[in-house]
Amino acid sequence: MGKTIAILTGGGDCPGLNAVIRGVVRAAILLHGWRVIGIEDGFDGLVEGPRFRELDLPAVRGILPRGGTILGTSNRGNPFAYPVKVDGEVRLVDVSTQVKENFQKIGADVLIAVGGDGTLKIAQRLFELGIPVIGVPKTIDNDLQATDVTFGYNTAVNTVTEALDRLHTTAESHHRAMVVEVMGRDAGWIALESGIAGSADVILIPEIPYSIEAVCEAIRQRRERGSKFSIVVVAEGAFPASGDKVRKLNAEENLGVERLGGIGQYVAQSIGARLEMENRVVVLGHVQRGGSPTPFDRILGSRFGTKAVELIAQEDFGHMVALRGRCVASVPIAEAVDALNLVDPDGELVGTAEALGIVLGRTPRR
């Protein structure tokens, strides 16, 4: 019998989401003759309304190179802690029963949830409530374990690397220390890989609490060797060994969601207080989430989308697709969200950076 697949994209957007949607729709229709409907704005679309649209072949035509998601998304739509105004105050309420009722109302047989750690944790809890769920891992931070890489990450690294290439010339022209703040709340993959690719001089990541003295010493040594400028890449979640992460909003101020930001300015001010050197701060922010996906992310998103349909045919619910080596496999969602995929401070990639003379905020190993 024909199935009806519901698909949603949750959390922050990233390049490659439309490739997944297209892969799901084309594989479901062309291989199985199934129906696909798209839930609008993440889990919000299953709380409110419900809100959804039909996804046929014309609906996904031409979307492969487009960034973002044609379905919309939300990083505040946790149905187990949903913001609802009660007596004039916004409170977090469990509306998961409403989500299950709306899922049944639209006549869907299975839900494909495309998202990162937060989205997949919600998907796992909905699966435990009885909704057949398939997960697709997405995050530019590459911090989901159980998969070698998430789509969107490659594009983000390319975007940051291109920015670093451009900043080198202006930094050198004005003899400045250029501090570039990139995304990476808990995992420093973007900062580390783009920093290596973009020839950064200092890279600061959350996994290695930094010493500002080590950073300044690296810049001093570069000046002594005749390099009058320096490029410092800082992940938003980086923090000094003697301090804490820099936040724009605490969780208590922002409905349970902590918002980081400002570490770039903090590092630049710390450098300026210790060195007589002009500095500038560049915060790339959501530029890293935007734009057309790289060929790698288009292909990976397409592979993940078609594999998700295969898992539905096998009734492998409660699982997500994952890249393992060169193959796309199936792993339990619970395994993927059990812990984050973090940079190993003593791993090969960090060792490569330090062997190249890049300072990661600690005393370089000899």
N, C-alpha and C positions, 0 to 999 in steps of 0.2 A: 504494500500500500504506500501511497505517496506520503511524504513527511513535510511538515512545515518547520523551517528553521528560523529562529529569531536570532539576530546578531546585534550586539551593541559595542560601542567603543567607550571605555571609561578612563578616568584620570586625565593627566595632561596629554595633549595631542603630540604627534610626532610624525615625521615622514615615513611612509610605508603603510599607514593604516588603510588607505584606499586600496592598496595592492592586496591586502588581506581580504577586504570586503569583496573586491572583484574576484579573487580566487575562490572564495566561498560560493558566490553566486554562480559563477561559470561552472564550477565542478558540480554543484548541487543540481543545476538545471540540465547541463549537457550530459552528465554521466548517469543521473538518477531520475530526472524529471521532477525533482522536488520543488517546493515553493520556498522562497526566502523573503522574510520581512525584516526591515531595519528598525530597531528601537532608537528613537531620537534622544540625544543629549544624555547618553549613558543610562545609569539606573534611574535618573529622573523620569525618563520616558515610561518606566514601569511603575512609578509611584503616582505620577500625575497622568490622568487621562484614561487609559494608556495612550501614548503618542507613538505612532509607527507609520512606516510607509512600505509600499510594495517595492521589492528589488528584483526587477527582471533584467534581461540582458541589455536592453537599451539604457537602463538606469545606471549601469556601471561602465558604459562605453566612454572611453577617453579619460578615465580617472586614474590610470596607472601612474602617470608622471606627476599627479597633483599631490601637494603636501596636505597636511591636516586630515580631516575626516568629513565625508559628505553627510554623515549622520549626526554630527555634533557630539560634544562630550562635556563632562562635568567632573570636577574632582571634589565636589562637596555632596554628591548624591549617595551617601552610604545609607541604605535602607534600614540598617540596624542602629543608626544614630543620625536620623534625618532631621534637619533644622525645621522646626514648626513653631509658628507664633502662637503662644498660649498666654492669655490674659495680658497681652501687650509685650510679653517677653519671648525671645527666641529660645526654644529648648530643643534638645536632641532627643528624638522619640523613635522607638522601634516600629517601623511600618513594614516589616518584612512580610507579614501576613497579607497586606495589601498588594505587595509585589507578586506574591504567589497567586493571588486571585486574578490580578490583571494578566499574568502570564497565561493562565488557563482561559481567560476571557478572549484573548486574541487567537486562541486555537493553536498555539505553538507546541511542538513536540519536544524541542530541545533548544537550549539557549547557548549561543557561542558568546563568551565574554572575552573581549580583547582589551588587555590592560596590563598594568604593572602590579607591583606587590599589593597595593591597596585593593585594586579591582579584583584580583584573583583571590584574595582573602574573602571578599564578599561573595565571590562565585562559589568558593568552597562551602561557605555557610549556607548559601541557597541550595547547594547540592545536598547538604545534610538535612535540609527541610523538605527534600523530595523533588526538587526541580532537576531534570537531567541537564547537566552542564558540561560544556567543553571549553577549556581555556586556551587562549593564544597570548603568549608573553610579549609585552611591549614596554619598553622604556629606554629613553636616550641615555639613562645613567648606567645601563647594563648591570644592574645590581640584583637581578633575579638568578638564584641558583637553579640547578637542574637543567639549565640550557647553557650551551657554550657562549652564546651571544643572543641578544634581543635585537629585533629590527628597530631602526631609528637611530641606533647608536652609531653606526658607520657614517650616516649622513651628518650627525652632530659633530663627530670628530673631524670630518672633512671641512665643515663650516668653521670650526674653531681654528683649524690649521691654516685655512686661507686667511683668516683674520690676523693670525700671528705673522704670516708672511708679509702682509701689508703693513703691520705695525713696526716690523723691523726697520723699514726704511725711514719712517718718521722719527722713531726713537733714536736711530743713529744720527740723523740730521741735526737733532736738537740736543744730543748727549743726555738723554733722559732715561730714567728708570720707568719702564712702562709696566704697570700692574694690570693684568687681565683677569677679571673674575668670570669663572665659568660655572655651569651647573654641576651638581654633585653633592647632594645632601649628606649621604653617608658613605658613598663610594667614590673614589677618585679616578675612575677609569677615563673619563673624558679629559680631565686635566693632565693625567699621566701620558696617555697615548698622543693627544694632540700636542702636548708640550715636547715630547720626543720628536714627533714629526715636524713640528714648527720651530725646532732649534731654540727652545727656551733655555734660560740660564738657571732659573729656579722654578721648581714645581712644588706646590704645597697642597697636600691631600688630607682628607679626614683621618686616614689610617695611620698617619705619622704626625703626631703633634709637633709643631715646629718651634725652633728657637729663632727669634728675630735677630739675635747676635750672629747665628750661623748664616742667615740670609744676608745681613749687611757685610759680613766678612767675605762672602762670595762676590758681592758687588765691588767691594774694595779691591780684591785680588784681580778682578777683571780690569779695573781702571789702571792698576799698576802694570798690567800686561799690555796696556794700550787700547783696550776696549772701553770707550767712554759712555756706553749705553748698556742697559740690561733689560731683559724680558722676564717678568715674573708671572707665572700662571698660578692662579689660586682657585681651588674648588670652593664653592660657596659654604661647604661644611667644614673647611679647614679651621683649625684653632690652635693657639699657642699652647705649649706644654704647661704654661703657668696660668692659663685662662680657660675660656669656654667659647662655644660657637657664638657668632654675632647674629642676632635676630632682629628682624623688622617688627614681628609680632610674636608674642608668646602664645602657646596653645590656649591659655585661659582667655586671651583677648580675641581669639579668632576661631571660636566654635570648635575647639579641640584640635585645630590644625596649626602647627608651628610654621611660621614663614621666615626663612633665613634670608640674609642679604646684608651687605655692608662690609664683608670681610676684606674686599679689595681696597676700600677706602681706609680701613683700619691698618692694613699692612703698609699702604703707601704713606700714611701719616707716621707710622713707626719708623719707616726707612728715612723719611724726611727729618725726623727728630734726631737721628743718629748720624746722617751723612749730609754733607753739603752738596746735594744733588737734586736737580729738578725732577719731579715725577708727575705722572699722569695716570689716571685710572680709567679703564675701559670695562664696562659691564656688558657682556654680550647678551645675557638674559634670554628672552624668548626668541631671539634670532636663531638660537641653536635648535629650536623646535620647528622652525618654519622652512619653507622652500621645498623644492622638488627632491624626492629621495634619490640616492645614488643607485646605480645599477645593482649593487649588492643588496641594498634594502628592498628594491623592487622585486628582486628574485626571491629573497628570503621571505618577504611578506606573501608572495604568491605561493611559495612552497608551504608556508604555515596555513594559509587559507584552504588550499586543496587537501592538505593532510587532516585538517579539522573535519572536513566533510567525510573523509575516509574513517575517522574515529567514530563519527555518528553512524555510519553504515555498520561498523563493528560493535556499536552500542558500548563503546569504551568510555562511559560517562564518568565524571569526576576526575578526568585526566586532562592534561594540556599537551600541546605539541611542543617539541623542544629540539634544538639542534644539538646533536651529539656527534662530534667528529664531522664527517661529511654527510651524515644521514639525519633526516627528520624523524624523530621517534615520539613515543607516547610515555609520559611520566605522570604520576599522581599530582594533582594540584597541591595537595597538602605537603608534598615533598618540596615543591618549588617555593612555597611561602614560609617554610619552617625557619629559614634564616636568610640573610642577605648575602649576595655574592660580592665580597669585598676584595680590594687589592691586598695581596700578601706583602707586608713591609719587607720581608726577607726573600721575596720571590724573584724570579728571573727578570721580569720586566723592570722592577725597581733597580735590580742589579745592573741592567743594561743602561738605565738612565744615569746612574752614578758612575759607571765606567766611562760614560761619555763626558763626565765632568759636570753633569747637572746636579745641583744641590737640592735636596728634598727637605731642607730645614733641620737636618741633623748633621753631626760631624761625619764627613765622608769616610767611608771605609777604605782601608789601605790594602 
